[in-house]
């Protein structure tokens, strides 16, 4: 009978193309499966509780795999840590019931985003914090962030061409806190059985951008919900905005990716900005 092994781990995603295994790309799942094969001498598919994007870190991440190995469940921690790179660490390994599934048994997720609000970036924390040197209206950000609490359809934040089937998500709580020059944003949401993208990162970018403006708070909140604007745009214009505002690409990067001129990118960006700030 196969043993079902649950792993609790943490990782620094800087050097990886996300969790999910991809052909010829370095991923967290791929590294763990390779380590397990070295230990058990058999291929074991690892299931993760979520699928983080490239460069995203995780703590308290849960995964599971089934194996014929005679290695004691608690010993997998030490055995795998010896084989894994230093930026992936197994915190705990244990045997669980056969029907345990890391993804389907997950009850929720908490996303944490950190903004370094200072004149200069940090050399040591550059992969853990987003650097933003301009003034932030923290009170307005708190008000805006609370608008995400509840059940909403986030279809407008989905990456173009995504295979995600469901776009309705429930956000239980959002907290915005500032300690000296570090701003922390915590978002807790429900987990669906359908794979969900890390779209909160996209929303964070919107909150960050609009909160630096001096508009009235209610106007700022309205601008955050730009789903209607995006839906009215043609596919190419929408793709430009998604890449610029939600994926953090520069104008030159977007132009190269879409094989268009940087002038075209700038023109579309100015158009959407005008719509966003319109009273």
JONORZI-V733190 format. One record per backbone hydrogen bond with DSSP energy under -1.0 kcal/mol. CO is the residue of the C=O (numbers start at 0). NH is the residue of the N-H. If there is no record, write none. Layout:
# JONORZI-V733190
co=[CO/CO]
nh=[NH/NH]
This chain:
# JONORZI-V733190
co=[2/3/4/5/6/7/7/8/9/10/12/12/15/17/18/21/25/26/27/28/29/30/31/32/33/34/35/36/46/51/52/57/60/61/62/63/64/66/71/72/74/75/76/77/79/84/86/88/91/93/96/100/108/110/112/113/114/115/115/124/124/129/135/136/137/138/139/140/141/143/144/145/149/151/153/154/158/166/168/169/170/172/174/176/178/180/181/182/183/184/185/186/187/187/188/196/197/198/199/200/201/202/203/204/205/206/209/215/216/217/218/219/220/223/225/226/227/229/233/234/235/236/237/238/239/240/241/241/242/249/250/251/252/253/254/260/261/262/263/264/265/266/267/268/269/270/271/272]
nh=[66/95/64/93/62/90/91/60/88/57/15/54/54/27/28/24/16/30/31/32/33/34/35/36/37/38/39/40/63/18/55/10/8/48/6/46/4/2/74/75/78/79/80/81/83/87/11/9/7/5/99/104/188/186/184/129/182/117/131/127/128/115/137/140/141/142/143/144/145/146/147/148/170/168/156/157/161/153/151/189/149/187/185/183/181/116/178/114/176/112/174/110/171/172/108/198/200/202/203/204/205/206/207/208/209/210/212/219/220/221/222/223/224/225/229/230/231/232/237/238/239/240/241/242/243/244/245/246/248/253/254/255/256/257/259/264/265/266/267/268/269/270/271/272/273/274/275/276]
